[in-house]
Amino acid sequence: MSHSILECSMTSPLGTPALDPRRWLVLAILSGSLLLIAMDTTILNVAFPSLVSDLQPSSVQQLWIIDVYALALSGLLVTAGALGDRWGRKRLLLTGFAIFALASLMAVFATAAWQVIGARALLGVGGAAIMPSTLSILRDVFTDARERALAYAVWAAVFGGGMALGPVVGGLLVEQNGWQSAFLINIPVALVIIAFGAWILPESRQPREGRWDWWGVGQSVVGMLALAGGIKQLGKGGPADPVAWVLLVVAAVALTVFVRRQLRLAHPLFHVRLFTNRSFSIAAASIFLGMIALGSALFLVTQWFQYGQGYSPLEAGVRLLPAPLGLVVTSLVTPVLMHRLPIRHVIGGGLLLMTAGLALPWLFQQSGPLAYPGVAVALGVLGCGVGIATTAASVTLMASAPKEHVSGAAAVEETCYELGAAMGVAILGSIAAALYRAKLPELGLDGAATASVRDSVGEAAHVASSLGGPAGALLLERASAAFTAGMTPTFLLAAVLPLAAAGLAWAKIPGDLRPTDNAH
């Protein structure tokens, strides 16, 4: 007989697993860990104009500075999850924070774009060591299924809220202390987490037989990095770019070989057959498609606030608050919805709210110039949808995985979050940039200045600042109008993704499904 994931695992006093008295402290420490990692995905969005002005990176370097963190993290999550099972999840988490603190220190003292790129990549390595450990430790500490569902909901709220709060915190720091402060904040937080984590967190492992699969590690890392890099290059260079297709072919070959090898091994690095569980697969797809949409929306709206509306980093961050507030509140009430409604209605309803939030800016623009009140409403609706959909999908995904494969499930979930957000920036950000260039009028500038303005709205703002006076103001007004005209159709295109995921959830998840937590 199937049981709800929200039902308590106790069947009798004698059969009740002992409740760890430290479990809520553990949740607090892991939430702090996750908040830092999630904020680093987006905190640079508002620090970016200051960094660009200071270091003058090329357009390609700018994309790498934004994307390399999530790409490096995504490429290593599967390997990190398996390593934590063998080496110890607490040990891996604390090592990850040591790497995180070191990489942040490198970024603070960076004097060239390539140094920031290297530091952001190392931050991704540290993040990959941290993230699978958080959910795996939660699974071991929370033995009661109802409490575990609440812990997973807090996890999803903290991660999604952290991504959305990153620009707010970043804006506050950057406005007062410069772009380096977006990295500097990581160091004391990481040191505090290392100190308290070493004292409070329990160690946990999932012993695995057989030798460490170095071939599998290489295949998964190469495949994931090539996949992410190929899509990123495709978004930048278009379908005629041969480099993009070479990378995508490499990804297809490496990941196909990886999957076939894992299916043959008696003790695989990653249990590929997790995807044969329908609930697991649809939950993963819902998170991935939803994060592509959310990642692109936050990236573009932050640029619109700063370049199109002239807000400071802090003002831009504050104006993003409807999204994280809606996300956090709905994440925490989603377990109640899951207890009362079929899973497909909760996930599907959240995804439809996301669709509405993404479509609203385009609809508002049809009746006049786009203004902040309309964007605020859209952000609030989007945040509520993300909170419901990703929380329900996260709980479902983790509940669908047997205990012995919880690290692999955690790696899949976090890959969907990180890779989805990065791909949203790369693909939909590139579409918005192409539409921006198409909407630009004749500028009457020299060749070099025109090329800079056409490169990005950020470059246009820099050229306008150099011109100064009425000419600079007119250039910035035209560039801002072109960016807005390209942004709202991109949002409308992004809305197709959660709409498709909602259709998938309603079509493929049985109406009476209450996923069983196989880890009971």
TORDRENVO-468900 format. One line per 5 residues: number of its first residue (from 1); their letters; for each residue x, y, z of C-alpha. Coordinates in Angstrom, 1 decimal, decimal comma. Last residue first. Layout:
N
NUM) A) X/Y/Z; ... .
***
This chain:
520
520) HANDT) 11,7/4,8/5,4; 14,1/5,7/2,5; 11,6/4,6/-0,1; 9,5/7,7/0,6; 6,3/6,7/-1,2 .
515) PRLDG) 5,0/9,2/-3,6; 1,3/10,1/-3,2; -0,2/9,5/-6,6; -3,9/9,7/-7,0; -3,9/11,6/-10,3 .
510) PIKAW) -1,2/9,5/-11,9; 1,8/11,6/-13,0; 2,3/11,5/-16,7; -0,2/13,9/-18,3; -0,5/16,4/-15,5 .
505) ALGAA) 3,2/16,6/-14,8; 4,1/16,8/-18,5; 1,6/19,6/-19,1; 3,0/21,5/-16,2; 6,6/21,0/-17,6 .
500) ALPLV) 5,4/22,4/-20,9; 4,0/25,5/-19,2; 7,1/25,8/-17,2; 9,1/26,0/-20,4; 6,7/28,1/-22,6 .
495) AALLF) 7,0/31,0/-20,2; 10,6/31,5/-21,3; 9,4/32,5/-24,7; 7,1/35,1/-23,1; 10,1/36,3/-21,0 .
490) TPTMG) 12,1/36,7/-24,2; 9,3/38,7/-25,7; 9,5/41,0/-22,7; 13,3/41,5/-22,8; 13,8/42,5/-26,4 .
485) ATFAA) 11,6/45,6/-26,3; 13,0/46,5/-22,9; 16,6/46,3/-24,3; 15,7/48,5/-27,3; 14,1/51,1/-25,0 .
480) SAREL) 17,1/51,1/-22,7; 19,5/51,5/-25,7; 17,5/54,4/-27,0; 17,4/56,1/-23,6; 21,1/55,5/-23,1 .
475) LLAGA) 22,0/57,0/-26,4; 19,8/60,1/-25,7; 21,4/60,6/-22,3; 24,9/60,3/-23,8; 24,1/62,8/-26,6 .
470) PGGLS) 22,4/65,2/-24,1; 25,6/65,4/-21,9; 28,0/62,5/-21,5; 29,8/60,7/-24,3; 31,8/58,4/-21,9 .
465) SAVHA) 28,7/57,6/-19,8; 26,7/56,8/-23,0; 29,6/54,4/-24,1; 29,4/52,6/-20,7; 25,6/52,4/-20,8 .
460) AEGVS) 25,8/50,9/-24,3; 28,4/48,4/-23,0; 25,9/47,3/-20,4; 23,1/47,2/-23,0; 25,2/44,6/-24,9 .
455) DRVSA) 27,4/44,2/-28,0; 25,4/46,6/-30,1; 26,6/49,6/-28,1; 30,2/48,4/-28,4; 30,0/47,9/-32,1 .
450) TAAGD) 28,4/51,4/-32,5; 31,3/52,9/-30,5; 33,9/51,2/-32,7; 32,3/52,1/-36,0; 31,6/55,8/-35,2 .
445) LGLEP) 28,2/56,8/-33,9; 25,0/57,9/-35,7; 22,9/55,5/-33,7; 20,5/54,0/-36,2; 17,8/52,3/-34,2 .
440) LKARY) 18,4/49,3/-31,9; 15,5/46,8/-32,0; 17,5/44,0/-33,7; 20,4/44,4/-31,3; 18,0/44,0/-28,3 .
435) LAAAI) 16,4/41,0/-30,0; 19,8/39,4/-30,3; 20,7/40,2/-26,6; 17,3/38,8/-25,4; 18,1/35,6/-27,3 .
430) SGLIA) 21,5/35,5/-25,8; 20,1/35,9/-22,3; 17,6/33,1/-23,1; 20,4/30,7/-24,0; 23,2/31,6/-21,6 .
425) VGMAA) 21,3/33,0/-18,7; 18,7/30,3/-18,8; 21,5/27,7/-19,3; 23,1/28,8/-16,1; 19,9/28,6/-14,1 .
420) GLEYC) 19,0/25,2/-15,4; 22,6/23,9/-14,8; 22,4/25,0/-11,2; 18,9/23,8/-10,2; 18,9/20,7/-12,4 .
415) TEEVA) 22,4/19,8/-11,2; 21,2/20,2/-7,6; 18,4/17,7/-8,1; 20,6/15,2/-9,9; 23,3/15,4/-7,2 .
410) AAGSV) 20,7/15,0/-4,5; 19,3/11,9/-6,2; 22,9/10,5/-6,5; 23,5/11,2/-2,8; 20,1/9,5/-1,9 .
405) HEKPA) 21,0/6,3/-3,7; 21,3/4,0/-0,7; 18,2/5,6/0,9; 16,0/4,7/-2,1; 15,0/7,7/-4,3 .
400) SAMLT) 11,4/8,7/-4,8; 11,2/10,8/-1,7; 14,1/12,9/-2,9; 12,4/13,7/-6,2; 9,0/14,2/-4,7 .
395) VSAAT) 10,3/16,6/-2,0; 12,2/18,5/-4,7; 9,3/18,6/-7,1; 6,9/19,9/-4,4; 9,5/22,6/-3,4 .
390) TAIGV) 10,3/23,5/-7,0; 6,6/23,9/-8,0; 5,3/25,8/-5,0; 8,2/28,2/-4,5; 8,7/28,8/-8,2 .
385) GCGLV) 5,0/29,7/-8,6; 5,0/32,1/-5,7; 8,2/33,7/-7,0; 6,7/34,1/-10,5; 3,6/35,7/-9,1 .
380) GLAVA) 5,6/38,2/-7,0; 8,0/39,0/-9,9; 5,0/39,6/-12,3; 3,4/41,9/-9,7; 6,7/43,8/-9,2 .
375) VGPYA) 7,2/44,1/-13,0; 3,7/45,7/-13,4; 4,5/48,1/-10,6; 7,9/48,8/-12,1; 6,8/50,2/-15,4 .
370) LPGSQ) 6,5/48,8/-19,0; 5,4/51,5/-21,4; 1,8/51,1/-22,5; -1,1/48,7/-23,1; 0,9/45,9/-24,8 .
365) QFLWP) 3,7/46,3/-22,3; 1,5/44,9/-19,5; 1,0/41,6/-21,5; 4,7/41,2/-22,2; 5,5/41,8/-18,5 .
360) LALGA) 2,7/39,3/-17,5; 4,0/36,3/-19,4; 6,7/35,3/-17,0; 4,5/35,5/-13,9; 1,7/33,6/-15,7 .
355) TMLLL) 4,0/30,7/-16,6; 5,4/30,6/-13,1; 1,8/30,4/-11,8; 1,2/27,5/-14,2; 4,3/25,7/-12,9 .
350) GGGIV) 3,0/26,0/-9,3; -0,4/24,5/-10,4; 1,3/21,6/-12,2; 3,5/20,7/-9,2; 0,6/20,9/-6,7 .
345) HRIPL) -1,9/19,3/-9,0; 0,4/16,5/-10,0; 1,2/15,7/-6,4; -2,4/15,0/-5,5; -3,8/17,4/-2,9 .
340) RHMLV) -4,0/17,5/0,9; -0,6/16,5/2,2; 1,1/18,1/-0,8; -0,7/21,4/-0,1; 0,5/21,3/3,6 .
335) PTVLS) 4,1/20,6/2,4; 3,7/23,6/0,1; 3,2/26,1/2,9; 7,0/26,7/3,5; 7,8/27,0/-0,2 .
330) TVVLG) 4,9/29,4/-0,7; 6,3/31,9/1,8; 9,9/31,6/0,6; 9,1/32,0/-3,1; 6,7/35,0/-2,6 .
325) LPAPL) 9,3/36,8/-0,6; 12,1/35,9/-3,0; 10,2/37,2/-6,0; 8,7/40,3/-4,5; 12,2/41,4/-3,3 .
320) LRVGA) 13,6/42,2/-6,8; 13,0/46,0/-6,3; 15,3/45,9/-3,3; 18,1/44,5/-5,5; 17,7/47,2/-8,1 .
315) ELPSY) 17,8/49,9/-5,5; 20,9/48,4/-4,0; 22,7/48,2/-7,3; 21,7/51,7/-8,2; 18,6/52,2/-10,4 .
310) GQGYQ) 18,9/53,8/-13,9; 15,7/52,3/-15,3; 17,0/50,6/-18,4; 20,6/50,0/-17,2; 20,2/49,1/-13,6 .
305) FWQTV) 16,6/47,8/-13,4; 16,7/46,2/-16,9; 20,0/44,4/-16,0; 18,4/43,0/-12,9; 15,3/42,0/-14,8 .
300) LFLAS) 17,4/40,2/-17,4; 19,4/38,0/-14,9; 16,4/37,3/-12,7; 14,3/36,3/-15,7; 17,0/34,1/-17,2 .
295) GLAIM) 17,6/32,2/-14,0; 13,8/31,8/-13,4; 13,0/30,3/-16,9; 16,0/27,9/-17,0; 15,1/27,1/-13,3 .
290) GLFIS) 11,6/26,0/-14,2; 12,8/23,7/-17,0; 15,3/22,0/-14,7; 13,0/21,8/-11,6; 10,1/20,3/-13,7 .
285) AAAIS) 12,4/17,9/-15,5; 13,7/16,6/-12,2; 10,2/16,1/-10,8; 9,2/14,4/-14,0; 12,1/12,0/-13,8 .
280) FSRNT) 11,7/11,1/-10,1; 7,9/10,6/-10,3; 8,3/8,3/-13,3; 11,0/6,1/-11,7; 13,1/4,8/-14,6 .
275) FLRVH) 15,3/7,9/-14,0; 16,7/6,3/-10,8; 18,1/3,6/-13,2; 21,2/5,8/-13,8; 22,6/4,8/-10,3 .
270) FLPHA) 25,8/6,9/-10,4; 29,3/5,8/-9,7; 28,2/2,3/-10,5; 28,7/-0,9/-8,4; 27,8/-3,9/-10,5 .
265) LRLQR) 28,7/-1,9/-13,7; 26,8/-2,4/-16,9; 24,3/0,4/-16,5; 27,0/2,8/-15,4; 29,0/2,0/-18,6 .
260) RVFVT) 26,0/2,7/-20,8; 25,3/6,0/-19,1; 28,9/7,2/-19,2; 29,3/6,2/-22,9; 26,2/8,1/-23,7 .
255) LAVAA) 27,3/11,1/-21,6; 30,7/11,2/-23,4; 29,3/10,8/-26,9; 26,5/13,4/-26,5; 28,8/15,9/-24,7 .
250) VVLLV) 31,5/15,6/-27,4; 28,8/16,1/-30,1; 27,5/19,2/-28,2; 31,0/20,6/-27,9; 31,6/20,2/-31,6 .
245) WAVPD) 28,3/21,7/-32,4; 29,0/24,8/-30,3; 32,5/25,2/-31,9; 30,9/25,1/-35,4; 28,8/28,3/-34,8 .
240) APGGK) 26,1/28,3/-37,5; 23,3/27,7/-34,9; 24,0/31,0/-33,1; 27,3/32,3/-31,7; 26,3/33,2/-28,1 .
235) GLQKI) 23,4/30,8/-27,5; 25,2/28,0/-29,3; 28,3/28,7/-27,2; 26,3/28,4/-24,0; 24,6/25,2/-25,2 .
230) GGALA) 28,0/23,8/-26,1; 29,6/24,8/-22,8; 26,8/23,2/-20,8; 27,0/20,0/-22,7; 30,8/20,0/-22,8 .
225) LMGVV) 31,0/20,5/-19,1; 28,4/17,8/-18,4; 30,1/15,2/-20,7; 33,7/15,9/-19,6; 32,7/15,7/-16,0 .
220) SQGVG) 30,6/12,5/-16,4; 33,2/10,7/-18,6; 36,1/11,6/-16,4; 34,3/10,5/-13,2; 33,1/7,3/-14,9 .
215) WWDWR) 36,7/6,4/-16,0; 37,9/7,0/-12,4; 35,4/4,6/-11,0; 36,5/4,1/-7,4; 36,9/0,5/-6,7 .
210) GERPQ) 34,3/-2,0/-5,6; 31,8/-2,0/-2,7; 30,2/1,2/-1,6; 29,7/2,3/2,0; 27,0/5,0/2,4 .
205) RSEPL) 28,6/7,5/4,8; 27,5/9,8/7,5; 29,3/12,2/9,9; 27,1/14,2/12,3; 27,2/18,0/12,2 .
200) IWAGF) 27,6/19,8/15,5; 31,2/20,6/16,2; 32,8/20,4/12,8; 29,8/22,2/11,4; 30,0/25,0/13,9 .
195) AIIVL) 33,6/25,9/13,0; 33,3/25,2/9,3; 30,1/27,2/9,1; 31,7/30,1/10,9; 34,7/30,0/8,5 .
190) AVPIN) 32,4/29,9/5,5; 30,4/32,9/6,7; 33,6/34,9/7,4; 34,9/34,2/3,9; 31,8/34,5/1,7 .
185) ILFAS) 31,1/38,2/2,5; 34,4/39,0/0,7; 33,1/37,8/-2,6; 30,2/40,3/-3,1; 32,5/42,8/-1,2 .
180) QWGNQ) 34,9/42,8/-4,2; 32,2/44,6/-6,3; 32,6/47,8/-4,3; 32,1/48,7/-0,6; 28,9/50,6/0,0 .
175) EVLLG) 26,9/50,2/-3,2; 28,4/46,7/-3,7; 27,3/45,4/-0,3; 23,7/46,5/-0,4; 23,3/45,5/-4,1 .
170) GVVPG) 24,9/42,1/-3,4; 22,5/41,5/-0,6; 19,5/42,3/-2,8; 21,0/40,6/-5,9; 21,6/37,4/-4,0 .
165) LAMGG) 18,1/37,4/-2,5; 16,6/35,6/-5,5; 19,1/32,8/-5,6; 19,0/32,6/-1,8; 15,2/32,4/-1,8 .
160) GFVAA) 15,4/29,4/-4,2; 18,0/27,6/-2,1; 16,5/28,6/1,2; 12,9/27,7/0,2; 14,1/24,4/-1,3 .
155) WVAYA) 16,0/23,4/1,8; 13,1/24,6/4,1; 10,8/22,3/2,0; 13,2/19,4/2,4; 13,3/19,9/6,1 .
150) LARER) 9,4/20,0/6,2; 9,3/16,7/4,2; 11,9/15,3/6,7; 9,7/16,3/9,6; 6,8/14,4/8,2 .
145) ADTFV) 9,0/11,4/7,3; 10,5/11,1/10,7; 14,2/10,0/10,4; 15,5/13,5/9,9; 19,3/13,2/10,5 .
140) DRLIS) 20,2/10,7/7,7; 18,1/12,4/5,1; 19,3/15,9/6,1; 22,9/14,7/5,8; 22,3/13,5/2,2 .
135) LTSPM) 20,5/16,8/1,4; 23,4/18,9/2,6; 26,2/16,7/1,3; 25,1/17,0/-2,3; 25,6/20,8/-2,1 .
130) IAAGG) 29,0/21,2/-0,4; 31,6/19,5/-2,6; 29,9/21,0/-5,8; 30,0/24,4/-4,1; 33,7/24,1/-3,5 .
125) VGLLA) 34,3/23,2/-7,2; 32,0/26,1/-8,3; 34,0/28,5/-6,1; 37,1/27,3/-7,9; 35,4/28,3/-11,2 .
120) RAGIV) 34,5/31,7/-9,8; 38,2/32,2/-8,7; 39,4/31,3/-12,2; 37,0/33,6/-13,9; 37,9/36,4/-11,5 .
115) QWAAT) 41,6/35,9/-12,3; 40,8/35,9/-16,0; 39,1/39,3/-15,6; 42,2/41,0/-14,2; 43,1/42,6/-10,8 .
110) AFVAM) 41,8/39,8/-8,5; 42,3/40,4/-4,7; 38,7/39,8/-3,7; 38,4/36,9/-6,2; 41,4/35,0/-4,6 .
105) LSALA) 39,9/35,4/-1,2; 36,6/34,0/-2,5; 38,4/31,0/-3,9; 40,1/30,3/-0,5; 36,8/30,6/1,4 .
100) FIAFG) 35,0/28,2/-1,1; 37,9/25,7/-0,9; 37,6/25,6/2,9; 33,8/25,4/2,5; 34,1/22,4/0,2 .
95) TLLLR) 36,4/20,7/2,7; 33,7/21,1/5,4; 31,1/19,6/3,1; 33,4/16,7/2,1; 34,2/15,8/5,7 .
90) KRGWR) 30,5/16,0/6,7; 29,6/13,7/3,7; 32,2/11,1/4,5; 34,8/9,6/2,1; 32,8/6,9/0,4 .
85) DGLAG) 29,3/8,4/0,2; 30,8/11,9/-0,2; 32,8/10,9/-3,2; 29,6/9,6/-4,9; 27,9/12,9/-4,4 .
80) ATVLL) 31,0/14,8/-5,5; 31,3/12,9/-8,8; 27,6/13,6/-9,6; 28,0/17,3/-8,7; 31,1/18,0/-10,6 .
75) GSLAL) 29,9/19,3/-14,0; 27,1/21,3/-12,4; 29,4/23,2/-10,0; 31,8/24,0/-12,8; 28,9/25,3/-15,0 .
70) AYVDI) 27,3/27,2/-12,1; 30,5/29,1/-11,3; 31,5/29,5/-15,0; 28,4/31,4/-16,0; 28,7/35,0/-14,8 .
65) IWLQQ) 32,4/35,4/-15,2; 32,3/33,4/-18,4; 29,7/35,7/-20,0; 31,7/38,7/-19,1; 34,9/37,2/-20,5 .
60) VSSPQ) 33,2/36,7/-23,8; 32,0/40,4/-23,8; 35,5/41,5/-23,0; 36,5/42,4/-19,4; 37,0/46,0/-18,5 .
55) LDSVL) 38,3/45,3/-14,9; 36,8/48,3/-13,0; 33,8/49,2/-15,2; 33,0/45,6/-15,7; 33,2/44,8/-12,0 .
50) SPFAV) 31,0/47,8/-11,1; 28,4/46,7/-13,7; 28,6/43,1/-12,5; 28,0/43,6/-8,8; 24,2/43,5/-9,4 .
45) NLITT) 24,4/40,1/-11,2; 27,2/38,9/-9,0; 24,9/37,9/-6,2; 23,1/35,4/-8,6; 24,7/32,0/-8,2 .
40) DMAIL) 26,6/33,1/-5,2; 23,4/33,5/-3,3; 22,6/29,8/-3,7; 25,9/28,7/-2,3; 25,7/31,0/0,7 .
35) LLSGS) 22,1/30,1/1,4; 22,9/26,4/1,2; 25,5/26,6/3,9; 23,2/28,6/6,1; 20,5/26,1/5,5 .
30) LIALV) 22,9/23,3/6,4; 23,7/25,0/9,7; 20,1/25,6/10,6; 19,1/22,0/9,5; 21,8/20,6/11,8 .
25) LWRRP) 20,5/22,7/14,7; 17,1/21,3/14,0; 18,4/17,7/13,9; 20,5/18,0/17,1; 18,2/15,9/19,2 .
20) DLAPT) 18,4/13,1/16,6; 15,0/11,3/16,7; 15,4/7,6/17,3; 13,7/5,5/14,6; 10,2/4,3/15,8 .
15) GLPST) 9,8/0,6/15,5; 9,3/-0,1/19,2; 6,9/2,8/19,6; 4,9/1,5/16,6; 4,5/2,4/13,0 .
10) MSCEL) 6,5/5,6/12,9; 7,4/6,8/9,4; 5,2/9,8/9,7; 3,2/10,6/6,6; 4,2/13,5/4,4 .
5) ISHSM) 5,6/11,3/1,7; 2,1/9,8/1,5; 2,0/6,0/1,7; 1,4/3,4/-0,9; 0,0/0,0/0,0 .
***
